[in-house]
Amino acid sequence: MGDSEICSVCSGAPESILHVLRDCPAMAGLWQRLVPRRERQQFFAKSLLEWVYSNLITTPEQGNEGWPTLFAMAIWWAWKWRCGDVFGERGLCRDRTRFVKNLAAEVTKAHLLLKAGSQVTDRVEEQIAWKKPGESWVTINTDGASHGNPGPATAAGVLREGNGTWLGGFALNIGICTAPVAELWGVYYGLVIAWEGGFRRVILEVDSALVVGFLQSGVEDTHPLAFLVRLCHGFISRDWLVRVTHVYREANRLADGLANYAFSLPLDFQHLDVCPEDVAPVLLDDVNGVTRPKLVRV
């Protein structure tokens, strides 16, 4: 926190968000060169939210870059330049207008290439089912759900052996949190019940590619989910074999059903020795190898 509210770049006005991103002379000159003359008065007169919203949904003629992208790149770099000035890390940029335009052009080109690539990617229909673990292994399927992200959230999991028999499960009504947090709590408690159950060869199946990435690659200590990821790694690194695997939601229906079932429970952790009736049909489907269709990329 600074000891003055005055802009440290121009020393001419309080450092509000609008001042940093638009009205400070350090940025006003850039906007003068980017915004057509006929639109400048209105551009500089709007309130913060009106200014941001209107410029991200409209497309004045600004060349091939596209105005929303050009606007976004400009305000992003306005903040980066301001931080460079404040913390003494000024980079050399002789022509900021050309720099922002070139950056917007790169972003637009990358987006078009990605969009074109996704359009030509072939998809085929596959039949997806829960896969039974091999001999001497057990599978723990976990899932998390959040209505609102953040919003009311739950987590759940189920432990099964090779023939699909229910070995144990849990349902957790968490309260308010985001979906990744709920997913990680599901992973953590799934590992807990597997370890405490004495199982030492475990396949952990999760339908969140994001969470699987966290578990396989880790996160920085400053990441907001670092605490939960470390809790999970603490269990995974114990003296046992844990295979972390991403599966499609169609192969994780029982854990998904348990997470939805947990919304009907009070805020607490519930250990489930038997399968709740609400999800018993899904358990039976998995035992019988029932499949669900899914379009997957080739």
C-alpha positions in Angstrom: 0.0 0.0 0.0 1.3 3.4 -0.9 1.2 6.4 1.5 -0.6 8.6 -1.0 -3.6 8.2 -3.2 -2.1 10.4 -5.9 -1.0 8.7 -9.1 2.7 8.0 -8.9 3.1 8.2 -12.6 1.7 11.6 -13.4 1.3 13.1 -9.9 -1.8 14.9 -11.2 -4.8 13.1 -9.9 -6.0 10.3 -7.5 -5.1 6.9 -8.7 -8.5 5.4 -9.5 -8.9 2.4 -11.9 -10.2 4.7 -14.6 -7.3 7.0 -14.1 -4.7 4.2 -14.4 -6.3 2.6 -17.5 -7.7 5.6 -19.3 -7.3 9.2 -18.0 -3.7 9.3 -16.9 -1.6 11.2 -19.5 0.6 8.1 -19.8 -2.5 6.3 -21.3 -4.6 9.1 -22.6 -2.1 9.8 -25.4 -2.3 6.2 -26.5 -6.1 6.2 -26.5 -6.0 9.5 -28.5 -4.1 7.6 -31.2 -6.3 4.5 -31.1 -9.8 5.9 -30.8 -11.3 7.8 -33.9 -11.7 11.5 -33.3 -15.5 11.3 -33.6 -15.7 8.8 -30.8 -13.2 10.3 -28.3 -15.6 12.5 -26.3 -17.9 9.7 -25.5 -15.0 7.3 -24.9 -13.5 9.5 -22.2 -16.9 10.4 -20.6 -18.1 7.0 -19.6 -18.1 5.5 -16.1 -15.8 2.5 -15.4 -18.2 -0.4 -16.0 -19.9 1.3 -18.9 -16.5 2.0 -20.5 -15.2 -1.5 -20.1 -18.5 -3.2 -21.1 -19.2 -1.0 -24.2 -15.7 -1.4 -25.6 -15.6 -5.2 -25.2 -18.8 -5.7 -27.1 -18.6 -3.1 -29.9 -16.3 -3.1 -32.9 -15.4 0.3 -34.3 -13.3 0.2 -37.4 -9.8 -0.1 -36.1 -8.1 -2.1 -38.8 -7.8 -5.9 -38.9 -7.2 -6.5 -35.2 -10.7 -6.0 -34.0 -11.5 -3.4 -31.5 -12.5 -5.6 -28.4 -9.1 -7.4 -28.7 -7.2 -4.2 -29.2 -9.0 -2.6 -26.3 -8.3 -5.6 -24.0 -4.6 -5.6 -24.9 -4.3 -1.9 -24.3 -5.8 -2.0 -20.8 -3.8 -5.1 -19.9 -0.6 -3.3 -20.8 -1.7 -0.1 -19.2 -1.7 -1.9 -15.9 1.7 -3.6 -16.6 3.3 -0.3 -17.6 1.9 1.3 -14.5 3.4 -1.4 -12.3 6.7 -1.1 -14.1 6.7 2.6 -13.3 5.8 2.1 -9.6 8.3 -0.7 -9.0 11.1 0.6 -11.1 11.0 -2.1 -13.8 10.5 0.1 -16.8 10.9 -1.7 -20.1 11.9 0.1 -23.3 8.9 0.6 -25.6 9.4 3.4 -28.1 6.1 3.1 -29.8 3.4 1.9 -27.5 0.7 2.3 -30.1 2.4 0.1 -32.6 3.3 -2.4 -29.8 -0.4 -2.8 -28.7 -1.6 -3.1 -32.3 1.0 -5.8 -33.1 0.1 -7.7 -29.9 -3.7 -7.5 -30.7 -2.9 -8.8 -34.2 -1.0 -11.7 -32.8 -3.8 -12.6 -30.4 -6.4 -12.4 -33.2 -4.3 -14.5 -35.5 -3.8 -17.2 -32.8 -7.5 -17.2 -32.0 -8.4 -17.7 -35.7 -5.9 -20.5 -36.1 -7.2 -22.2 -33.0 -10.8 -21.8 -34.2 -10.0 -23.1 -37.6 -8.2 -26.1 -36.1 -11.1 -26.9 -33.8 -13.5 -26.8 -36.7 -11.7 -29.4 -38.7 -11.0 -31.7 -35.8 -12.8 -34.9 -36.4 -15.0 -36.4 -33.7 -16.2 -39.9 -33.5 -18.8 -41.5 -31.2 -17.4 -43.9 -28.6 -19.2 -46.0 -26.0 -17.8 -45.1 -22.6 -18.2 -47.2 -19.5 -16.6 -47.5 -16.1 -13.6 -49.9 -16.3 -13.2 -52.5 -13.6 -9.7 -52.5 -11.9 -7.3 -55.4 -12.4 -6.6 -58.1 -9.9 -5.2 -56.8 -6.6 -6.2 -53.2 -7.5 -9.1 -51.1 -6.3 -10.6 -48.0 -8.0 -11.6 -44.8 -6.2 -13.9 -42.6 -8.3 -14.3 -39.0 -6.9 -16.2 -36.0 -8.0 -17.0 -32.5 -6.9 -19.9 -30.2 -7.8 -20.7 -26.5 -7.2 -23.9 -24.7 -8.0 -22.7 -21.2 -8.9 -18.9 -21.7 -8.9 -18.6 -20.4 -6.2 -21.8 -21.6 -4.7 -23.2 -24.5 -2.7 -20.8 -27.3 -3.2 -20.4 -31.0 -2.5 -17.8 -33.8 -3.0 -18.2 -37.6 -3.1 -16.4 -40.8 -3.9 -16.8 -44.5 -4.1 -14.3 -47.3 -3.7 -14.7 -50.5 -5.7 -12.9 -53.8 -6.3 -12.4 -55.8 -9.5 -15.9 -57.1 -9.9 -17.5 -53.7 -9.2 -18.5 -54.5 -5.6 -19.0 -51.5 -3.4 -16.2 -51.3 -0.7 -17.0 -47.9 0.7 -17.9 -44.4 -0.1 -18.4 -40.9 1.2 -20.5 -37.8 0.6 -19.5 -34.4 1.7 -21.7 -31.3 1.8 -19.0 -28.6 1.9 -20.9 -25.3 1.9 -19.8 -22.5 -0.4 -16.8 -23.0 -2.7 -15.7 -23.3 -6.3 -15.8 -26.4 -8.5 -12.0 -27.1 -8.4 -12.0 -26.8 -4.6 -14.9 -29.3 -4.4 -13.1 -31.6 -6.8 -9.9 -31.5 -4.7 -11.8 -32.2 -1.5 -13.3 -35.2 -3.2 -9.8 -36.4 -4.2 -8.5 -35.9 -0.7 -11.2 -37.8 1.1 -11.2 -40.5 -1.5 -7.5 -41.1 -0.8 -8.2 -41.0 2.9 -10.8 -43.8 2.9 -8.7 -45.9 0.5 -5.6 -45.6 2.8 -7.6 -46.1 6.0 -9.2 -49.1 4.4 -5.8 -50.8 4.0 -5.7 -50.7 0.2 -2.2 -50.2 -1.3 -2.9 -50.5 -5.0 -5.3 -47.7 -6.0 -6.5 -46.3 -9.3 -7.8 -42.8 -8.7 -10.3 -41.7 -11.4 -11.3 -38.1 -11.7 -13.3 -36.4 -14.5 -11.7 -33.0 -14.1 -8.7 -32.6 -16.4 -7.7 -29.5 -14.5 -7.5 -31.3 -11.2 -5.7 -34.3 -12.7 -3.1 -31.8 -14.1 -2.7 -30.3 -10.6 -2.1 -33.7 -9.1 0.3 -34.9 -11.8 2.3 -31.6 -12.3 1.8 -29.8 -9.0 1.2 -26.0 -8.6 3.2 -23.0 -7.4 3.2 -22.3 -3.7 1.4 -19.1 -4.4 -1.5 -20.8 -6.2 -4.8 -20.4 -4.3 -5.3 -24.2 -4.4 -1.8 -25.0 -3.3 -2.9 -26.0 0.2 -5.3 -28.6 -1.1 -3.0 -29.9 -3.8 -0.3 -30.4 -1.1 -2.8 -32.3 1.1 -3.5 -34.7 -1.8 0.2 -35.1 -2.6 0.9 -35.9 1.0 -1.3 -39.0 0.7 -0.2 -39.9 -2.8 3.4 -39.9 -1.7 2.8 -42.5 1.0 4.0 -46.1 0.8 1.5 -47.3 -1.7 0.8 -47.3 -5.4 -1.7 -44.6 -6.7 -2.4 -44.2 -10.3 -4.1 -40.8 -11.0 -6.2 -41.0 -14.2 -8.6 -38.7 -16.1 -11.8 -40.3 -17.2 -14.8 -39.0 -19.0 -17.9 -38.0 -17.0 -19.7 -40.9 -18.6 -17.3 -43.3 -16.8 -17.6 -41.4 -13.5 -21.4 -41.4 -13.2 -21.5 -43.1 -9.8 -19.3 -40.4 -8.1 -21.2 -37.7 -10.0 -24.5 -39.1 -8.7 -23.2 -39.3 -5.1 -22.0 -35.6 -5.4 -25.5 -34.6 -6.4 -27.0 -36.8 -3.6 -24.8 -35.0 -1.1 -26.7 -31.7 -1.7 -29.6 -33.4 0.2 -27.5 -34.0 3.2 -26.6 -31.6 6.1 -23.2 -29.8 6.1 -20.9 -32.6 7.1 -18.9 -35.7 6.0 -20.9 -38.9 5.6 -19.1 -42.2 5.4 -21.2 -44.6 3.3 -20.8 -48.3 4.1 -23.5 -49.2 1.6 -24.6 -47.6 -1.7 -27.5 -45.1 -1.2 -30.6 -46.1 -3.0 -30.6 -42.9 -5.0 -27.5 -44.1 -7.0 -28.0 -47.9 -6.8 -29.1 -48.1 -10.4 -25.8 -46.5 -11.6 -23.8 -48.9 -9.5 -25.6 -51.8 -11.2 -25.0 -50.3 -14.6 -21.3 -50.1 -13.9 -21.2 -53.7 -12.6 -22.9 -54.8 -15.9 -20.7 -52.7 -18.1 -23.4 -50.5 -19.4 -22.0 -47.8 -21.8 -22.9 -44.3 -22.7 -22.2 -42.6 -26.1 -19.8 -39.7 -26.2 -18.3 -37.7 -29.1 -14.5 -37.7 -28.7 -11.8 -36.1 -30.8 -9.8 -38.4 -33.0 
